[in-house]
């Protein structure tokens, strides 16, 4: 999967060789497009720009949102699902192929996107597949018009540790500068945007401002606030719910929010989940080896190694006991876990079987029959829990997809850790390495942090069963995971510090 992503990004400049036509009334425009696996993709940001529809994107987490006719559309890159919501109404559409991101844009399969978008667009909309053309007809009386100002209002909110300055915008503003000058003057320069100067001149915040000066230039506007309290720190924040510019002004003596955030996200709590246990033996090997014993043995060895990093190691179980799947996530969350590692052993429906190998999974709907089969086997343990029907009924169908998509904030870190672990396994283990896959494991749903599930080998394979039973090999697996955690921790914390 990761090789595919790298491949896509390497060839994006050559892929975006086609253009796609969009006709709005009688005017024809072109936007970037390309073919991937015989599917035509178009640039969604460029398409929306032609319709003058505002959108927000989070390149870090791969999310993309826009609104049309009171409905909010949410796309996730490398994901085939589209969530369309309005109030309590939520509808999930699934494309036959995934949305693709690259070149700082998000690309959608035009045929399938048009089928969904056309249902909600308030005017005439049609996709001509033969001529690669979208035709839109907007009545003159309701033709889209830009608002009078790009920056139309400004508000101040009092917070416990300072103030929040909200600059309200009708579109995403990227060309601006913020700085704290001499004598406690706080300055904002906004360029290449239409600014309602009166909104700043009429701003009233007597506890915060001693005066406001607005200086318009030909291509920009500078606003200077004379601050009354001494500012210890300020921070510009991206608002995920709007295009507004948010500026936090901190006035107390406490550590700045930025430093608090950095400390909060240090990889200082690792959760090790030994799969199965107690009345749930897990898979049974050809020679009677129980999965629950192997996972606990490796988990204890991994804990001893991880503690050398100076991190807190939380075990979901430290003895042969049955822990419900939902409680494993609760244990991880209540202890402030930063990385969740769930250990398992694989098995085929019948044995002996020659299937073998070490595999790493992240949480997403399964893409292959094997991944779906493995998830179904691991999820089957819920039937040993009391009232499992009531507890897990919300993790089915559309609700499960929504839950998995909500984990997207952790997916990129999960993917990165899985990639590192896969590479370490290739170097440190003398068994087959099957790579990284995705599937819908319930145990990963509950952990609100980067998480992976590891299938250490197949107990249905006699040779691999003997391998997994060996203490030396268990230490090899534990050290492989430890090396991956160490590399990931160094890389992750370096990115937070910068």
Secondary structure, 3 states (H helix, E strand, C coil): CHHHHHHHHHCHHHHCCEEEEEEECCEEEEEEEEEECCEEEEEHHHHHHHHCCCEEEECCCCEEEEEECCEEEEEECCCCEEEEEECCEEEEEECCCCCEEECCEEEEEHHHHHHHHHHHCCCEEEEECCCCEEEEECCHHHCCCCCCCCEEEEEEEEECCEEEEEEEECCCCCCEEEEECHHHEEEEEEECCCECHHHHHCCCCCCCEEEEEEEECCCEEEEEEEECCCCCEEEEEECCCCCCEEEEEECCCCCCHHHHHHHHCCCCEEEEEECCECCECCCECCCCCEHHHHHHHHHHHHHHHHHHHCCEEEECCCCCCCCCHHHHHHHHHHCCCCEEEEEEEECCCCCCCCCCCEEEEEECCCCCHHHHHHHHHHHHHHHHCCCHHHHHHHHCHHHHHHHHHHCHHHHHHHHHHHHHHHHHHHHHCCCCEEEEEEECCHHHHCCCCEEEEEEEEECCCHHHHHHHHCHHHHHHHHHHHHHHHHHHHHHHHHHHHC
